[in-house]
Amino acid sequence: MTEPAPPKPVGMPWRHPLRSIRVRLLGRMLVLVGLTLASLTGAESIIFTARLNERVDSELAHDIKAFRDFATATSGGPSPPRGGLRTLFVAYLEGYIPEHGQTLITLVDGKPYRRSGEDPPARLDTDRALMARAAAVRAPSYGDTNSPAGSVRFVAVPVTVAGDSARGVLVIATFTQHERDNINDSIRTQTYLGLGAMLLSACVGWIFASRIVAPLRLLRDTARSIHESAITRRLPVQDRDEIGQLAGTFNDMLDRLDDAFTTKRQFMNDVGHELRTPITIVLSRLETIPDDPADRARTVAVITDELHRMHRMAEELLMLAKARRPDALRPEDLSLSELIEEVYVKAAALAERRWLLDFAENPHRDTLHADRQLLTQAMIQLAQNAAQHTEERGRIWIGGRAGHDRVELWVRDTGPGIPLADQQRIFERFARAKESRGRTGAGLGLAIVKAIAEAHHGEIHVDSAPGHGAIFTLRIPYVTHALDGGPQEP
């Protein structure tokens, strides 16, 4: 029997180092710098070569003019020089002193005839291809060729003399290899400098890329280290660039996850803590059901009551968990006066009390953007809480008003009041005042109201004194932000 394969390690999959963002950023930067340097180097080479050819062509044009002036002066007028074409070539070559790196070659009827007296860097009259190329010209023609001494720039000019049937060509050639070597040395030096600059750019770019990627690495490490039991770590937001915005967004996500996990843990703890007692009572009663019909009926009544209590508690816990979710709100445009009247009508059916309407109408602003159902539920919960702690025919006010930047909704009663020490803790889960003020069902009513207020980015406040009743006030902004609706101006 073969052994099972070992489990794969949990974690991020291995990636090749060359695929990291830092290496890719650096690589793209170096490619861009390299292409830029190559483009500049190529452009400079083309420009320097074109300038060299332009200068050499200008010198060759000057030499052509000098030959034409000599031919005109030799003829002394319209009559041809004595001796014809060959005499003209010989006379010109004998009086011509070529510059360094320059040579003159004459051709008569397609064959080399004479060349200048100075020894050139290389013999061109023995280059059959060049001579055939020059002999075929019908107009002054510039060109380049290679020789044992390197590159050569030349011009071939056809020459004819009246009265002489021979056809001649004057070739003036300049050896440009020395200048081209200087250009190549300059380009080579610039290439070496460019490579050095790329190396320096790589070092500096590696440092910059490391600093840019550092928040991303921190984001990765934080994401790896986060689990349900350790979600309090946050990223430092130092800049306002895209990475800083990403870190801020990540922190917001962690806040939402933290709230979700906290709600989950609280819900599980509450269920385990509060439902244990009624479940124990039900199980113990079921295990000892008496035979007597009267006792059995009492036992069934106790079990039914505990089951109803568990059902009510489960609904309140679910409501409390739902109110803390970021997507719990379904905001809409509401009329404050209509909301107060609706709550007043519903609250009046809760108990036999003297229900009073206390609404300060604001003709300039009566609209808010909030969740109608949740606000109504919070107000009804406050009204029910007031009814439970107010004597029969006691007075309870349902009211509200539109303030400058927020709306206030309140429920005021004439009950026994709440001690100052208990006025904050009554909004906690399962917390109760000494006189049991705030106990509705499982003691979650005021906690639900607080969760609804916070879901609207508002708050719940109580103002009370023993023997003088209590007033619970919901303060919420005019505009409520929700995931599905976003901010809207009424």
C-alpha distance (Angstrom), angle and dihedral (degrees) to the residues before:
residue distance angle dihedral
M1 . . .
T2 3.77 . .
E3 3.75 120.8 .
P4 3.80 117.5 -114.0
A5 3.77 116.8 -103.4
P6 3.78 114.0 -98.6
P7 3.81 114.7 -101.8
K8 3.76 117.4 -96.9
P9 3.80 115.0 -108.2
V10 3.75 114.6 -100.4
G11 3.79 115.2 -120.9
M12 3.73 143.4 70.4
P13 3.84 116.4 -30.1
W14 3.77 115.5 -103.7
R15 3.76 114.9 -98.5
H16 3.76 129.3 -164.5
P17 3.83 112.0 -104.7
L18 3.81 90.7 -124.9
R19 3.81 89.4 63.0
S20 3.79 95.2 61.1
I21 3.79 118.7 117.1
R22 3.79 91.5 -119.6
V23 3.82 92.8 55.9
R24 3.79 92.3 44.2
L25 3.80 92.5 49.3
L26 3.79 90.6 48.8
G27 3.80 92.0 45.0
R28 3.80 93.3 51.8
M29 3.79 90.9 46.7
L30 3.82 91.8 51.0
V31 3.81 91.3 46.9
L32 3.81 89.3 52.4
V33 3.82 92.4 47.1
G34 3.82 91.0 45.3
L35 3.80 93.0 50.2
T36 3.80 90.1 47.6
L37 3.82 93.0 50.5
A38 3.81 91.8 44.7
S39 3.80 91.0 50.1
L40 3.80 92.0 48.7
T41 3.81 92.2 46.3
G42 3.80 92.7 48.4
A43 3.79 91.7 46.8
E44 3.81 91.8 49.8
S45 3.81 91.2 49.1
I46 3.79 91.1 51.9
I47 3.81 92.4 45.5
F48 3.82 94.6 47.7
T49 3.82 92.0 47.1
A50 3.81 91.4 48.4
R51 3.81 90.8 50.1
L52 3.80 90.7 49.2
N53 3.81 91.8 50.8
E54 3.80 90.0 46.4
R55 3.80 91.7 52.7
V56 3.80 93.8 45.7
D57 3.81 91.8 46.4
S58 3.79 89.3 51.6
E59 3.82 89.8 53.2
L60 3.80 91.4 46.7
A61 3.81 90.6 50.4
H62 3.78 88.8 51.5
D63 3.84 90.3 52.0
I64 3.82 90.8 50.1
K65 3.78 90.1 53.1
A66 3.78 90.2 48.7
F67 3.83 90.4 53.1
R68 3.79 92.3 48.9
D69 3.81 90.9 49.4
F70 3.81 89.4 50.4
A71 3.80 92.4 49.4
T72 3.78 90.9 49.8
A73 3.81 92.5 47.7
T74 3.81 92.1 47.7
S75 3.77 94.0 52.3
G76 3.81 91.1 49.7
G77 3.75 90.4 -149.4
P78 3.73 139.8 -19.6
S79 3.85 93.8 -33.0
P80 3.82 116.9 94.2
P81 3.81 121.8 -108.9
R82 3.78 117.0 -94.8
G83 3.76 113.2 -95.9
G84 3.76 94.3 28.4
L85 3.84 127.2 -124.8
R86 3.82 98.3 -17.7
T87 3.81 92.1 51.9
L88 3.82 89.8 51.4
F89 3.84 92.3 51.7
V90 3.81 93.3 46.3
A91 3.79 93.3 48.6
Y92 3.78 93.0 48.9
L93 3.79 95.5 46.7
E94 3.82 92.7 48.2
G95 3.80 91.7 55.1
Y96 3.84 97.0 38.6
I97 3.76 120.6 96.0
P98 3.81 107.7 -165.8
E99 3.77 120.4 -141.7
H100 3.80 120.8 -115.5
G101 3.77 109.7 -70.7
Q102 3.78 94.3 16.4
T103 3.81 132.9 109.0
L104 3.82 136.4 177.6
I105 3.78 124.8 -145.1
T106 3.82 127.4 -174.7
L107 3.78 125.9 -156.8
V108 3.80 126.6 -162.8
D109 3.78 118.2 -164.8
G110 3.77 91.6 -13.5
K111 3.80 97.5 -51.5
P112 3.82 130.0 101.2
Y113 3.81 110.0 -97.5
R114 3.79 111.8 171.0
R115 3.82 137.9 -15.4
S116 3.80 134.2 -160.1
G117 3.81 116.5 -76.7
E118 3.83 98.6 -119.4
D119 3.79 114.1 90.9
P120 3.81 106.7 -112.7
P121 3.82 123.5 -142.8
A122 3.80 86.5 -102.7
R123 3.81 135.7 6.3
L124 3.77 110.6 -106.0
D125 3.79 98.6 173.8
T126 3.79 88.9 72.9
D127 3.81 92.0 57.0
R128 3.80 100.4 100.6
A129 3.77 94.7 -169.8
L130 3.80 92.3 52.7
M131 3.81 92.2 45.8
A132 3.82 92.4 49.3
R133 3.79 89.4 48.1
A134 3.82 91.5 51.1
A135 3.82 93.9 44.8
A136 3.81 90.9 56.6
V137 3.84 97.0 57.7
R138 3.78 119.4 113.2
A139 3.80 96.3 -176.6
P140 3.82 135.2 24.1
S141 3.80 105.5 -65.0
Y142 3.81 130.4 -172.5
G143 3.78 123.3 -152.9
D144 3.81 149.2 147.8
T145 3.78 130.9 -118.0
N146 3.76 140.2 168.9
S147 3.79 126.2 -115.4
P148 3.80 136.8 174.0
A149 3.82 85.5 -91.3
G150 3.78 93.2 52.5
S151 3.80 134.0 -108.5
V152 3.80 120.1 8.2
R153 3.80 129.9 -166.1
F154 3.80 114.6 -158.5
V155 3.79 145.2 168.7
A156 3.80 124.3 -149.3
V157 3.84 116.3 -155.0
P158 3.83 122.0 -172.4
V159 3.85 112.8 -132.3
T160 3.79 128.2 -164.3
V161 3.78 130.2 174.2
A162 3.80 121.9 -152.2
G163 3.76 112.0 -110.0
D164 3.84 92.4 20.7
S165 3.78 117.1 96.8
A166 3.82 92.7 -161.4
R167 3.76 116.0 109.3
G168 3.79 115.9 -140.1
V169 3.82 137.6 -170.8
L170 3.79 127.0 -161.4
V171 3.81 114.2 -151.5
I172 3.80 117.6 -164.3
A173 3.82 111.6 -172.5
T174 3.80 131.5 -175.6
F175 3.78 122.1 -163.9
T176 3.82 105.7 -133.7
Q177 3.79 100.4 174.3
H178 3.81 93.2 105.0
E179 3.81 92.2 54.6
R180 3.79 90.9 43.9
D181 3.79 89.9 51.0
N182 3.78 89.0 53.5
I183 3.81 89.6 51.0
N184 3.81 90.9 48.1
D185 3.81 90.8 48.7
S186 3.78 89.9 51.4
I187 3.81 91.8 48.2
R188 3.80 91.1 46.4
T189 3.80 91.6 50.4
Q190 3.78 90.0 49.0
T191 3.82 90.0 49.3
Y192 3.80 91.0 53.0
L193 3.79 90.1 48.3
G194 3.79 89.5 48.3
L195 3.80 91.5 51.6
G196 3.79 89.2 49.6
A197 3.78 89.6 49.2
M198 3.81 89.6 50.3
L199 3.79 90.4 50.9
L200 3.80 90.6 50.1
S201 3.80 89.9 45.5
A202 3.79 89.3 51.2
C203 3.81 91.4 54.1
V204 3.80 94.1 45.4
G205 3.81 91.5 40.6
W206 3.81 90.5 52.0
I207 3.80 89.4 55.4
F208 3.81 92.9 46.4
A209 3.81 92.2 44.6
S210 3.80 89.7 50.3
R211 3.80 90.4 53.3
I212 3.79 92.0 46.4
V213 3.79 93.3 47.6
A214 3.82 94.1 42.3
P215 3.85 93.3 87.0
L216 3.79 89.0 48.7
R217 3.80 91.2 51.6
L218 3.80 88.7 48.3
L219 3.81 88.5 49.8
R220 3.81 89.9 51.1
D221 3.81 93.7 47.9
T222 3.80 91.4 46.6
A223 3.79 91.8 50.0
R224 3.82 90.0 50.1
S225 3.80 93.3 49.4
I226 3.79 96.0 48.5
H227 3.76 121.5 99.0
E228 3.79 134.0 147.0
S229 3.79 94.8 -82.1
A230 3.83 95.4 46.4
I231 3.78 111.9 38.6
T232 3.81 101.2 127.5
R233 3.80 96.4 95.8
R234 3.81 115.8 108.5
L235 3.79 135.1 -172.3
P236 3.81 119.8 -113.7
V237 3.81 111.1 -116.6
Q238 3.81 106.9 -150.3
D239 3.82 104.1 154.0
R240 3.76 134.5 39.8
D241 3.80 95.9 -136.7
E242 3.81 126.3 108.9
I243 3.80 92.7 -77.5
G244 3.79 91.1 49.6
Q245 3.80 89.5 50.2
L246 3.81 89.3 49.0
A247 3.81 90.3 52.1
G248 3.80 90.6 49.0
T249 3.81 91.0 49.1
F250 3.80 89.8 48.6
N251 3.80 90.7 51.2
D252 3.81 90.1 50.2
M253 3.79 89.0 51.9
L254 3.80 90.0 50.5
D255 3.80 89.8 50.5
R256 3.78 90.2 53.6
L257 3.81 91.3 46.6
D258 3.80 90.2 47.9
D259 3.79 90.5 51.9
A260 3.80 90.8 47.1
F261 3.80 93.2 49.5
T262 3.81 91.3 44.4
T263 3.79 90.5 51.3
K264 3.78 90.2 47.9
R265 3.79 93.3 49.8
Q266 3.79 92.5 45.7
F267 3.78 91.0 48.5
M268 3.80 92.4 50.3
N269 3.79 92.1 45.6
D270 3.78 91.8 47.6
V271 3.78 93.0 48.3
G272 3.79 92.1 47.3
H273 3.80 93.3 45.2
E274 3.79 102.7 40.7
L275 3.80 101.1 34.4
R276 3.81 94.8 48.4
T277 3.82 93.7 77.3
P278 3.84 98.7 50.6
I279 3.79 91.1 42.4
T280 3.82 89.7 52.1
I281 3.81 90.5 49.4
V282 3.81 92.2 49.0
L283 3.82 93.0 48.0
S284 3.78 93.4 47.3
R285 3.82 91.4 48.9
L286 3.79 92.1 47.8
E287 3.80 91.4 50.8
T288 3.82 92.2 52.7
I289 3.78 104.3 38.6
P290 3.84 105.7 161.2
D291 3.77 123.9 -132.8
D292 3.78 94.6 -132.6
P293 3.85 108.9 98.1
A294 3.81 93.6 -138.3
D295 3.79 93.5 49.6
R296 3.79 89.9 44.3
A297 3.80 90.6 52.9
R298 3.80 90.9 50.6
T299 3.83 89.7 48.9
V300 3.81 91.7 50.1
A301 3.81 89.7 49.1
V302 3.82 90.8 52.5
I303 3.81 91.3 47.9
T304 3.82 91.8 47.4
D305 3.79 91.7 49.1
E306 3.82 91.7 50.2
L307 3.80 91.5 47.8
H308 3.81 90.7 50.9
R309 3.81 88.9 49.0
M310 3.81 91.4 50.9
H311 3.80 90.4 48.4
R312 3.80 92.2 50.3
M313 3.82 91.1 45.9
A314 3.81 92.1 49.5
E315 3.82 90.6 51.7
E316 3.79 91.8 49.7
L317 3.82 91.5 48.3
L318 3.79 90.7 50.2
M319 3.78 90.4 48.5
L320 3.78 91.2 49.8
A321 3.81 91.7 49.7
K322 3.81 91.4 46.9
A323 3.81 93.2 50.8
R324 3.82 90.2 57.6
R325 3.79 94.4 53.9
P326 3.84 115.1 104.7
D327 3.80 91.2 -131.8
A328 3.80 95.6 47.7
L329 3.80 95.1 101.2
R330 3.78 124.5 85.6
P331 3.80 99.2 -175.4
E332 3.77 122.8 -163.5
D333 3.79 137.4 164.1
L334 3.81 109.1 -80.7
S335 3.77 135.9 -173.3
L336 3.80 108.1 -127.3
S337 3.80 93.8 -151.2
E338 3.82 92.3 50.2
L339 3.83 90.8 48.1
I340 3.83 92.3 52.5
E341 3.80 92.3 47.6
E342 3.81 91.2 48.6
V343 3.81 91.7 51.3
Y344 3.82 90.8 46.1
V345 3.81 92.5 53.7
K346 3.81 93.2 47.7
A347 3.82 94.2 43.9
A348 3.81 92.3 51.7
A349 3.81 89.3 65.9
L350 3.81 94.2 56.3
A351 3.81 99.2 78.2
E352 3.79 144.5 -18.1
R353 3.79 98.7 -84.8
R354 3.78 135.3 128.5
W355 3.80 99.3 -96.1
L356 3.80 114.0 -163.3
L357 3.81 131.1 -172.3
D358 3.80 114.9 -133.9
F359 3.81 107.6 178.7
A360 3.81 126.3 152.1
E361 3.80 104.4 -156.0
N362 3.80 117.9 -145.0
P363 3.82 110.8 -159.2
H364 3.83 92.1 -165.7
R365 3.79 97.7 53.9
D366 3.77 125.6 21.5
T367 3.83 102.4 140.2
L368 3.79 130.1 90.7
H369 3.82 134.2 171.9
A370 3.82 109.5 -126.6
D371 3.80 145.5 113.1
R372 3.82 107.7 -73.2
Q373 3.81 95.6 -163.5
L374 3.81 96.3 50.1
L375 3.80 94.4 44.1
T376 3.79 90.3 49.3
Q377 3.80 90.7 49.3
A378 3.82 91.7 49.6
M379 3.82 91.9 50.6
I380 3.81 92.6 45.6
Q381 3.81 88.9 50.2
L382 3.80 90.2 52.8
A383 3.80 90.5 46.4
Q384 3.81 91.8 50.6
N385 3.79 90.3 47.7
A386 3.82 89.6 51.8
A387 3.82 91.8 47.6
Q388 3.82 91.5 52.8
H389 3.79 91.7 54.6
T390 3.78 99.5 39.8
E391 3.76 124.7 82.9
E392 3.77 121.0 -115.3
R393 3.82 111.4 -74.5
G394 3.82 87.8 15.3
R395 3.78 117.0 146.4
I396 3.83 122.8 -103.8
W397 3.81 122.7 178.7
I398 3.84 124.1 -152.9
G399 3.77 109.3 -162.9
G400 3.75 150.2 148.0
R401 3.76 145.8 169.0
A402 3.81 140.8 -160.8
G403 3.78 111.3 -114.7
H404 3.79 131.7 -170.6
D405 3.81 98.3 -84.1
R406 3.80 104.4 0.2
V407 3.78 145.7 28.5
E408 3.79 124.6 -112.1
L409 3.81 122.3 -152.6
W410 3.79 119.8 -178.5
V411 3.80 145.4 178.3
R412 3.82 116.9 -156.3
D413 3.80 126.3 -172.4
T414 3.81 141.0 176.2
G415 3.80 95.8 -128.6
P416 3.81 128.7 130.6
G417 3.80 93.7 -75.4
I418 3.80 130.9 -131.8
P419 3.81 127.4 -86.5
L420 3.78 114.3 -113.8
A421 3.81 92.2 -119.0
D422 3.81 90.8 58.7
Q423 3.80 99.8 43.1
Q424 3.83 94.9 94.5
R425 3.78 102.0 33.7
I426 3.81 93.9 54.9
F427 3.82 88.4 76.3
E428 3.81 91.3 60.4
R429 3.78 122.6 96.2
F430 3.80 113.2 -81.5
A431 3.82 91.0 -7.9
R432 3.78 117.4 143.1
A433 3.77 134.4 -171.9
K434 3.79 119.3 -122.0
E435 3.80 89.9 -101.8
S436 3.83 89.3 45.5
R437 3.79 90.0 -109.1
G438 3.80 109.1 164.7
R439 3.79 95.3 28.0
T440 3.81 109.1 136.2
G441 3.77 116.2 159.5
A442 3.80 105.8 -42.2
G443 3.79 93.5 -3.1
L444 3.82 94.4 -92.7
G445 3.80 101.1 110.7
L446 3.80 99.0 95.2
A447 3.82 91.0 39.7
I448 3.81 87.8 57.0
V449 3.81 90.7 49.5
K450 3.79 90.2 51.4
A451 3.82 91.5 49.1
I452 3.81 91.0 51.1
A453 3.81 91.2 49.4
E454 3.81 92.0 49.9
A455 3.80 90.9 46.6
H456 3.82 86.3 60.1
H457 3.84 89.7 48.3
G458 3.77 88.3 -110.0
E459 3.81 137.9 107.7
I460 3.79 143.0 -122.8
H461 3.79 120.6 -130.8
V462 3.80 132.4 -174.4
D463 3.80 126.6 -157.1
S464 3.79 114.7 -171.9
A465 3.78 146.7 135.3
P466 3.82 128.7 -164.3
G467 3.79 109.8 -85.7
H468 3.81 95.0 10.5
G469 3.80 103.4 81.0
A470 3.80 126.4 -120.0
I471 3.78 139.4 -95.3
F472 3.78 120.4 -152.3
T473 3.82 114.1 -161.3
L474 3.81 128.2 -165.5
R475 3.81 113.3 -156.9
I476 3.80 115.8 -170.0
P477 3.83 132.3 161.7
Y478 3.77 122.2 -107.1
V479 3.81 91.5 -114.5
T480 3.80 120.5 49.0
H481 3.83 119.9 -162.8
A482 3.79 117.3 -139.2
L483 3.79 133.8 169.4
D484 3.77 93.8 -116.6
G485 3.77 99.7 38.1
G486 3.79 110.6 27.3
P487 3.78 123.5 -163.1
Q488 3.80 116.8 -33.7
E489 3.73 129.1 178.4
P490 3.80 110.8 -131.8
